[in-house]
Amino acid sequence: MKINNYNHSSFKIQDSTFPMTYKETFYLTGHCLALDEHPEFREKVIELIRLEGADLENFVQLCSDHLIIPAIYLKFKAYNQSKAV
């Protein structure tokens, strides 16, 4: 399924002093899963993870709840995300 009106550049964390919202965590997860189709997301994902507002515990919990941790791991491994973080 492809969404034609999707604008990936509109995804931004509002303020790095606040933790990511649940919606922003979903967007981060989607960006990670879409790295094959959109390699330009790599820098965006690195930027989002390095921000103080990126709550990695919630990110991992979300991925675990949706059983996508192995997929996220393989994407990070393929795009050297693990070394960037």
Summary of the structure (lengths in Angstrom):
residues: 85
radius of gyration: 12.3
end to end distance: 30.3
largest distance: 34.9
contacts: 196
relative contact order: 0.18
helix: 58%
strand: 0%
